[in-house]
Structure formats: C-alpha cells, structure tokens
C-alpha cells in the first residue's frame, strides 16, 4: 500500500474541485476588533478587517470578560487539573453553570469543552437513558448533531428542513408508545433562517416527544436577556434541552446544555464525551460567566447588532447581489461555484484587506457556494462602505450575475 499516494490523491481532489481550505494567519489585537493583522505568505504583515468571525458581539475583547479571566488566572493558574469528576470542578465552573441555568430558566446546566461536544455527547447518550428512543432530526442540522444521532445506536428519522408536515408524517408512522425526541436548530448558520419552534413544540406535545434545540447561533443575540430565539418567542419553557455555545456571541469558548436537574445529572453520569474530557480552564469559565451575566442586560448591543446586519443586507441588495435574507444576523452571498468563491475570497483579502472565508461543499450543497458575512456592532459605516465598494467592484470584475435570491 502506497499510503503517501493515497494522501496525494485525496488532497489533489480537493484542489481540483476548488474545495481545498487554507488557514489564514491572523492576529487579533486587543481593543481593535474587527481589525486584525494578517501575516502574508511572503512574511509581511498587513492590516485587515475580519468579516467572517463568530465573535458576533465583540465580547472576546470586552473589558468585563478580560478582567474576570485575569482574576481567575492569577488566582488559580492555567489549567483545570482534571476532568470534572476528578479534581476539575471549581467554583468558576459551578458559577458559570448557574448563570446558564438562570439564563434559560432551567433547573441546571452542564458545561462541555465545546458546543460540538455538547451536541455529540448528549444526543449519543440519550438512547442509553431512554431505551428504544427515536430521534427526529432536521435535515440541515449541524454536523455535531448529525454525528451524535448517527452513532447513538438508536433509531433516527430525518425530516425535510423546517418541514413540519413531513415531521408530523414521520411521528405518526411510529409506535405511539416509543420514546421520541425532536432535534432542531433555532438559527441555521449557513442560510440564516429560523426553525419553526412553536410548531415543533406543538407536535412534540401531540406525540409525547422531548424537544432538543441548538441555539448556538442565537444565544447572547436574541431575546430580552440573550437566551436565544426560544426566549424571544416566549417558548423556552416548552424546550426540554437547550444547547448553546460560549465561543460565539459570548466571545470565549466552551459549550453547554441547559435542562432539568435530572436530565443534566443523567447526561453527566453517562456521556463519555463529558466523563473523560478535561474541563475548561478556570479562567475561561470565569470569562464566560462574566460575558453571560453582562449580556443579560445588554439589550442595546443586541439592537445595534441587528441594525448593522440590516444595513449591510440593504446595501448589498442595492447592488443586486444574490443575497439570502431570512431576517437574522447572518449575511450569505451566493456565488455558486467553488473556484469563483475561493477567488473572490482571495481577492478581497489580497487587494482590499477584507477577510471572509469561502464556504464550499460539504458545508453547503454544491452549487450554493457562498461568502458568509457576519457583521457585528463594531463593524461601523467605514467598514461597511469598504466592504460594499469591494464587493461591487469584484462582482463586476468576475462577471458574476446580479440576480437577488428569494429570502
């Protein structure tokens, strides 16, 4: 077996399809977000504006967060020292879980090292807790949810994206006595569309199913206290398990679930992804707790975030660019070709100092390759003007169509 040849074949295939991904070496500068420094392949450094980050509100550089992290670092040192069960639970972890439980109006919350692990570990563990469980999963759920459902050993049903009638058909076809769980998202990050939370909760009530929602792209940004779309719509009490992240709007890292005390206790007791993983460092937990607490009262920041997203979408629509707009903060511009998408991304970075990563298959379906912009409250008029001007110029240079997509 020529192992090197097989690696070359696999990598060359990505290059030929225009899907090979490269790391962009950037250095964030404290207090200057969304501006950063890009280390060019030739070794030189150039200033850039980051337009594809998930630090949606700029909390990764907020003084409240940094102060909390410095205090915890000075008090405890660098690492947590172990798994949560073996010396890795500190006052900072407990404080963060209490903040998250309060945020979502649940009895408890359970921390993981990432929201990916939280989804994977929880969804793969639930069939151990509810023998015979059938999980109904939206077709466009995140890879972490798909992986958790795939390897849990239980039955699964995939319903067409946001298709409540299809979900009803699948629920009605199964044994009424079988335990059931519906897994879906509140904001789908590639198109920026919202899940039909109320309708899914109604079906869950009708068929006796549990509900599991991924609010990763919504926590911190929607609802009166930033608990997500379910809070915004007054539906949090109808969701059994809420998954969220601390690495996007909260600006730090980590993931969690919020649920009943017994549900969290059972997951922490049975999920290998929780049991055998070193816990978050105390400084990270402290920074995340400070961020969650701060954003509970920062409605003005959420309003400004939505305003900047609306302005950018309006400006890009004015150019006739093929933009998908479902009313969320996510701004996808469809290019439709992986090579062109990569070329646009490279030209934006090289010629305009604008960093936006190309999104290609398998993250999105073939033919829907895109540039996905994530404006923040600190992407001001100057940054938006520069982006819109660059996109207008490059769209003409590449002779791409200017036909707006339906939202």
C-alpha positions as CSV (number, residue, x, y, z in Angstrom):
1,X,0.0,0.0,0.0
2,X,1.4,3.4,-1.1
3,X,-0.1,5.5,1.8
4,X,1.5,8.7,0.5
5,X,-0.1,8.3,-2.9
6,X,-3.5,7.9,-1.4
7,X,-3.0,11.1,0.7
8,X,-1.9,12.9,-2.5
9,X,-5.0,11.7,-4.3
10,X,-7.3,12.8,-1.6
11,X,-5.7,16.3,-1.3
12,X,-5.4,16.7,-5.1
13,X,-9.1,16.0,-5.4
14,X,-9.9,18.9,-3.1
15,X,-7.6,21.2,-5.1
16,X,-9.2,20.2,-8.4
17,X,-12.7,20.8,-7.1
18,X,-11.7,24.2,-5.7
19,X,-12.5,23.0,-2.2
20,X,-9.1,22.9,-0.6
21,X,-9.1,25.0,2.6
22,X,-6.2,27.1,3.7
23,X,-5.6,28.7,7.1
24,X,-5.3,32.5,7.1
25,X,-2.7,33.5,9.7
26,X,-4.3,36.4,11.6
27,X,-3.5,38.1,14.9
28,X,-6.4,39.8,16.7
29,X,-5.3,43.0,18.5
30,X,-7.0,43.6,21.9
31,X,-9.3,46.6,21.7
32,X,-9.3,46.8,17.9
33,X,-11.9,44.2,16.8
34,X,-12.9,43.7,14.0
35,X,-9.5,44.9,12.8
36,X,-6.6,42.4,12.9
37,X,-3.1,41.8,11.4
38,X,-2.7,39.2,8.6
39,X,0.7,37.6,8.1
40,X,1.1,37.3,4.4
41,X,2.7,34.2,2.9
42,X,5.6,36.4,1.9
43,X,6.2,37.1,5.6
44,X,5.0,40.6,5.6
45,X,2.1,41.8,7.9
46,X,-0.9,43.7,6.7
47,X,-3.9,45.2,8.4
48,X,-7.3,43.5,7.6
49,X,-10.9,43.7,8.7
50,X,-12.4,40.4,9.8
51,X,-15.9,39.8,8.3
52,X,-16.4,36.1,9.0
53,X,-15.7,35.8,12.7
54,X,-18.1,34.2,15.2
55,X,-17.3,36.7,17.9
56,X,-20.6,38.2,17.0
57,X,-20.7,41.0,19.6
58,X,-17.0,41.6,20.1
59,X,-17.2,40.2,23.7
60,X,-13.9,38.4,23.1
61,X,-12.2,41.7,23.8
62,X,-14.6,43.2,26.3
63,X,-13.0,44.6,29.5
64,X,-15.5,42.8,31.7
65,X,-14.6,39.5,30.2
66,X,-10.8,40.1,30.2
67,X,-10.9,41.3,33.8
68,X,-12.6,38.2,35.0
69,X,-10.2,36.0,33.1
70,X,-7.2,37.8,34.5
71,X,-8.5,37.5,38.1
72,X,-9.1,33.7,37.7
73,X,-5.8,33.2,36.0
74,X,-3.9,35.0,38.8
75,X,-5.9,33.1,41.5
76,X,-5.8,29.6,40.1
77,X,-3.1,29.3,37.4
78,X,-3.5,28.0,33.8
79,X,-5.3,24.6,33.7
80,X,-8.2,23.0,35.5
81,X,-6.2,20.0,36.5
82,X,-8.5,17.2,35.5
83,X,-11.9,16.0,34.4
84,X,-15.0,17.4,36.1
85,X,-15.2,14.2,38.1
86,X,-11.6,14.1,39.1
87,X,-10.4,17.5,40.5
88,X,-11.6,19.6,37.5
89,X,-14.6,21.2,39.0
90,X,-14.0,24.6,40.5
91,X,-16.1,27.5,41.8
92,X,-15.8,29.1,38.4
93,X,-17.4,26.1,36.6
94,X,-20.3,26.0,39.1
95,X,-20.8,29.7,38.8
96,X,-20.9,29.5,35.0
97,X,-23.4,26.6,35.1
98,X,-25.6,28.6,37.5
99,X,-25.5,31.6,35.2
100,X,-26.5,29.5,32.2
101,X,-29.3,27.7,34.1
102,X,-30.7,31.1,35.1
103,X,-30.3,32.4,31.5
104,X,-32.5,29.7,30.1
105,X,-34.9,29.4,33.0
106,X,-33.9,25.8,33.6
107,X,-33.0,23.9,36.8
108,X,-29.5,23.1,35.7
109,X,-26.8,23.4,33.0
110,X,-23.9,21.2,32.1
111,X,-20.6,22.5,30.7
112,X,-18.6,20.9,27.9
113,X,-15.4,21.9,26.1
114,X,-17.4,22.9,23.0
115,X,-20.9,23.0,21.7
116,X,-19.9,20.4,19.2
117,X,-19.0,18.0,22.0
118,X,-22.2,19.0,23.9
119,X,-24.4,18.0,21.0
120,X,-22.5,14.9,20.1
121,X,-22.2,13.7,23.7
122,X,-25.8,14.4,24.7
123,X,-27.5,13.1,21.6
124,X,-25.4,9.9,21.5
125,X,-26.1,9.3,25.2
126,X,-29.9,9.8,25.3
127,X,-30.8,6.4,23.9
128,X,-28.9,4.9,26.9
129,X,-31.3,6.8,29.1
130,X,-34.5,6.2,27.1
131,X,-34.3,2.7,25.6
132,X,-35.9,2.5,22.2
133,X,-35.7,6.3,21.7
134,X,-36.4,7.5,18.2
135,X,-34.7,10.8,17.3
136,X,-36.3,13.0,14.6
137,X,-33.6,15.3,13.2
138,X,-33.9,18.2,10.8
139,X,-32.1,17.5,7.5
140,X,-29.9,20.7,7.9
141,X,-28.9,20.1,11.5
142,X,-25.2,20.9,12.3
143,X,-22.6,18.2,11.8
144,X,-22.3,17.8,15.6
145,X,-26.0,16.9,15.9
146,X,-25.8,14.6,12.9
147,X,-22.8,12.8,14.4
148,X,-24.4,12.4,17.8
149,X,-27.6,11.0,16.2
150,X,-25.7,8.7,13.8
151,X,-23.6,6.9,16.4
152,X,-26.1,6.6,19.3
153,X,-27.2,3.2,18.2
154,X,-30.9,4.2,18.3
155,X,-33.5,4.8,15.6
156,X,-33.4,8.0,13.7
157,X,-35.7,9.8,11.3
158,X,-34.6,12.7,9.1
159,X,-37.3,15.3,8.3
160,X,-37.0,17.8,5.4
161,X,-35.6,21.1,6.5
162,X,-38.2,23.1,8.5
163,X,-41.0,20.9,7.1
164,X,-43.4,20.5,9.9
165,X,-45.8,18.4,7.9
166,X,-43.1,15.9,7.0
167,X,-42.2,15.7,10.6
168,X,-45.8,15.0,11.5
169,X,-45.9,12.2,9.0
170,X,-42.8,10.6,10.5
171,X,-44.1,10.9,14.1
172,X,-47.5,9.5,13.2
173,X,-45.9,6.5,11.4
174,X,-44.0,5.3,14.5
175,X,-45.2,3.4,17.6
176,X,-47.1,5.8,19.8
177,X,-45.6,4.2,22.9
178,X,-41.9,4.6,21.7
179,X,-39.9,7.4,23.4
180,X,-39.2,10.3,20.9
181,X,-37.1,13.3,20.7
182,X,-37.1,16.1,18.0
183,X,-33.7,17.7,17.4
184,X,-33.5,21.0,15.5
185,X,-31.9,24.5,15.5
186,X,-33.2,28.0,16.2
187,X,-30.9,29.7,13.6
188,X,-29.4,27.7,10.8
189,X,-26.0,29.3,10.3
190,X,-25.4,28.8,6.5
191,X,-28.7,30.4,5.3
192,X,-29.6,32.3,8.4
193,X,-33.1,31.0,8.6
194,X,-35.1,30.3,11.7
195,X,-36.5,26.9,12.9
196,X,-40.4,26.7,13.4
197,X,-40.0,26.4,17.2
198,X,-43.7,26.8,18.2
199,X,-44.9,24.3,15.5
200,X,-42.4,21.7,16.5
201,X,-43.2,22.1,20.2
202,X,-46.9,21.7,19.3
203,X,-46.1,18.4,17.6
204,X,-43.9,17.3,20.5
205,X,-46.9,17.8,22.8
206,X,-49.2,16.0,20.5
207,X,-46.9,12.9,20.1
208,X,-45.3,12.9,23.5
209,X,-41.8,13.8,22.3
210,X,-38.9,15.6,24.0
211,X,-37.5,18.7,22.3
212,X,-33.8,19.4,21.8
213,X,-32.8,22.8,20.3
214,X,-29.4,24.1,19.2
215,X,-29.3,27.8,20.0
216,X,-25.6,28.2,19.2
217,X,-26.1,31.0,16.7
218,X,-28.7,32.7,18.8
219,X,-27.5,32.8,22.4
220,X,-26.4,36.2,23.5
221,X,-28.1,37.8,20.5
222,X,-31.8,37.2,20.7
223,X,-34.3,37.5,23.5
224,X,-34.6,40.1,26.2
225,X,-31.7,38.6,28.1
226,X,-29.9,36.9,25.2
227,X,-31.2,33.4,25.9
228,X,-31.9,32.9,22.2
229,X,-34.8,32.7,19.8
230,X,-36.9,30.5,22.1
231,X,-36.7,33.2,24.7
232,X,-37.5,35.9,22.1
233,X,-40.6,33.9,21.1
234,X,-41.7,33.1,24.7
235,X,-41.1,29.3,24.2
236,X,-38.2,28.4,26.4
237,X,-40.4,26.6,28.9
238,X,-41.5,24.2,26.1
239,X,-38.0,23.1,25.2
240,X,-36.6,20.2,27.2
241,X,-32.9,20.5,26.3
242,X,-31.2,23.7,25.1
243,X,-27.7,23.5,23.6
244,X,-25.6,26.7,23.4
245,X,-22.1,27.9,22.9
246,X,-19.8,30.2,24.8
247,X,-17.5,30.7,21.7
248,X,-19.6,32.9,19.6
249,X,-21.6,35.8,21.0
250,X,-20.1,35.3,24.4
251,X,-16.6,35.6,22.9
252,X,-14.8,32.8,24.9
253,X,-15.0,29.1,24.3
254,X,-17.0,26.0,25.5
255,X,-20.5,24.6,25.1
256,X,-23.3,23.5,27.3
257,X,-26.8,22.1,27.7
258,X,-29.5,23.5,29.9
259,X,-32.3,21.3,31.1
260,X,-33.9,19.8,34.2
261,X,-31.6,18.9,37.0
262,X,-32.2,15.1,36.5
263,X,-31.5,15.4,32.8
264,X,-28.2,17.1,33.3
265,X,-27.3,14.7,36.1
266,X,-28.0,11.7,33.9
267,X,-26.1,13.1,30.9
268,X,-23.0,13.9,33.0
269,X,-23.2,10.4,34.6
270,X,-23.4,8.5,31.3
271,X,-21.8,10.6,28.5
272,X,-18.2,9.6,27.7
273,X,-17.7,12.9,26.0
274,X,-18.2,14.6,29.4
275,X,-16.7,12.0,31.7
276,X,-13.4,11.6,30.0
277,X,-12.6,15.1,28.9
278,X,-10.5,17.6,30.9
279,X,-12.7,20.5,32.0
280,X,-12.5,24.1,30.8
281,X,-9.7,26.1,32.4
282,X,-11.0,28.2,35.3
283,X,-10.0,31.5,33.5
284,X,-12.1,30.5,30.5
285,X,-15.1,29.6,32.8
286,X,-14.7,32.9,34.6
287,X,-14.6,34.9,31.4
288,X,-17.6,33.1,30.0
289,X,-19.6,33.6,33.2
290,X,-18.8,37.4,33.1
291,X,-19.9,37.6,29.5
292,X,-23.2,35.7,30.1
293,X,-24.0,37.9,33.1
294,X,-23.1,41.1,31.2
295,X,-25.2,40.3,28.1
296,X,-28.3,39.6,30.1
297,X,-28.7,43.3,30.5
298,X,-27.0,44.5,27.2
299,X,-30.1,44.8,25.0
300,X,-28.6,47.9,23.3
301,X,-25.8,45.7,22.0
302,X,-28.2,43.2,20.5
303,X,-30.2,46.1,18.9
304,X,-27.1,47.5,17.3
305,X,-26.0,44.1,16.1
306,X,-29.3,43.6,14.2
307,X,-29.1,47.2,12.9
308,X,-25.6,46.7,11.4
309,X,-26.7,43.4,9.8
310,X,-29.8,45.1,8.3
311,X,-27.7,47.9,6.9
312,X,-25.3,45.5,5.3
313,X,-28.0,43.4,3.8
314,X,-29.8,46.5,2.4
315,X,-26.5,47.8,0.9
316,X,-25.7,44.5,-0.8
317,X,-29.2,44.1,-2.1
318,X,-28.9,47.5,-3.6
319,X,-26.1,46.2,-5.7
320,X,-28.3,43.3,-6.9
321,X,-26.1,40.7,-5.3
322,X,-27.7,37.2,-4.8
323,X,-28.2,37.6,-1.0
324,X,-30.3,35.2,1.2
325,X,-32.2,37.2,3.8
326,X,-34.3,35.4,6.5
327,X,-34.1,38.3,8.9
328,X,-31.3,37.0,11.1
329,X,-27.8,38.5,11.6
330,X,-26.2,36.1,9.1
331,X,-25.5,37.5,5.6
332,X,-24.8,34.8,3.0
333,X,-24.0,36.0,-0.6
334,X,-24.3,33.1,-3.1
335,X,-21.5,32.7,-5.7
336,X,-22.5,29.2,-6.8
337,X,-19.1,27.9,-7.8
338,X,-16.3,26.8,-5.5
339,X,-13.4,28.2,-7.7
340,X,-15.1,31.6,-8.0
341,X,-15.9,31.7,-4.3
342,X,-12.2,31.0,-3.4
343,X,-11.1,33.6,-6.0
344,X,-13.4,36.2,-4.6
345,X,-12.2,35.5,-1.0
346,X,-8.5,35.7,-2.1
347,X,-9.1,39.0,-4.0
348,X,-10.9,40.5,-1.1
349,X,-8.1,39.7,1.3
350,X,-5.2,40.5,-1.0
351,X,-6.5,43.6,-2.7
352,X,-8.9,45.1,-0.2
353,X,-7.8,43.8,3.3
354,X,-11.2,42.2,3.8
355,X,-11.2,38.7,5.3
356,X,-14.2,36.4,4.6
357,X,-13.7,32.7,4.3
358,X,-15.2,30.8,1.3
359,X,-18.0,28.3,2.3
360,X,-18.0,25.3,0.0
361,X,-19.3,21.7,-0.1
362,X,-19.7,19.7,2.2
363,X,-20.6,22.6,4.5
364,X,-23.2,23.7,1.9
365,X,-24.7,21.9,-1.1
366,X,-22.8,22.0,-4.4
367,X,-24.0,24.9,-6.5
368,X,-24.7,27.1,-3.4
369,X,-21.1,28.0,-2.5
370,X,-21.0,31.4,-0.8
371,X,-19.3,34.1,1.1
372,X,-20.9,34.4,4.5
373,X,-20.5,37.7,6.3
374,X,-21.1,38.2,10.0
375,X,-21.4,41.9,10.9
376,X,-21.1,42.9,14.5
377,X,-21.9,46.1,16.4
378,X,-18.4,47.4,15.8
379,X,-18.5,47.0,12.1
380,X,-19.2,50.6,11.5
381,X,-20.0,52.8,8.4
382,X,-16.4,52.9,7.4
383,X,-16.0,49.1,7.4
384,X,-19.4,48.6,5.7
385,X,-18.5,51.2,3.0
386,X,-15.2,49.4,2.3
387,X,-16.9,46.0,2.0
388,X,-19.7,47.1,-0.2
389,X,-17.4,49.0,-2.6
390,X,-15.1,46.0,-2.8
391,X,-17.9,43.6,-3.5
392,X,-19.4,45.8,-6.2
393,X,-16.0,46.0,-7.9
394,X,-15.1,42.4,-7.7
395,X,-18.6,41.2,-8.7
396,X,-18.2,43.1,-12.0
397,X,-14.6,42.1,-12.4
398,X,-15.5,38.4,-12.2
399,X,-18.6,38.9,-14.4
400,X,-21.0,37.3,-11.9
401,X,-24.8,37.6,-12.1
402,X,-26.6,40.2,-10.1
403,X,-29.9,38.5,-9.6
404,X,-31.3,38.5,-6.0
405,X,-32.4,35.2,-4.5
406,X,-35.7,34.9,-2.7
407,X,-35.2,35.0,1.0
